[in-house]
Amino acid sequence: MASLIEVNLLPIEYRVARKDFSYLTDRRSVWGTVMLLTAGVLIWLHFMTLVATQSSKESHISELKLEIQKYDTVKKEITKLQDLKSKQEAKNQSLKSISVSKKRWVRIFEDINASLPPHTWLISVKEEADKPDQIAIQARTYVFQEAGGFMLQLERRPFFLAPTLESIEQVKAEGSANSMAFSFTLHCPLDPVIHADSTPAQGERLGSAH
């Protein structure tokens, strides 16, 4: 059917132009709009997925940090208990050592006491670290000859070998500004017999001799 030809005979100033909205129903425009909306929705969903994933990971990281802190506390407690156990074991070993060496030191001091001259007194008696079978005796005396007599008496005792003199010097006596004394140090090797617990002490030996 042939279309009618429309002729507008109105003057130009009275003519009304009709707007053409036919492009809105054009297939290309419709599909383009649909694709843009779909792309926008997909981008928004992807963004929301990333946000949710990040929140989940941050929450998991926070939980892991709390677990690590808890295990760190447990680890510190274990370390403290191990240190306490080590110290306790060291104390036990020291107590055992004291129990074992008690008779040994009783014998040593018995011999030192029996050998000490009347004008001589002890400053210190200690076991030498590098020589466990030897003790160092630091003493002082008002009479120079008593240092030699002390060495001679120690050598005669049953648990001492011949001592050696490290040094002797004149010093001021304690508690007196004018009195002078001789300070000396002896290195005294111990007889191996002192390590045998079955060996009787000096008092027991003297009692059995009578």
Secondary structure, DSSP 8 states (H G I E B T S, - for coil): ---------S-GGG-------GGGG-HHHHHHHHHHHHHHHHHHHHHHHHHHHHHHHHHHHHHHHHHHHHHHHHHHHHHHHHHHHHHHHHHHHHHHHHHHHHHHHHHHHHHHHHH--TTEEEEEEEEETTEEEEEEEEEEESSTHHHHHHHHHHHHSTTB---EEEEEEEEE-TT-SS-EEEEEEEEEEB-GGGG-TTS--HHHHHHHH-
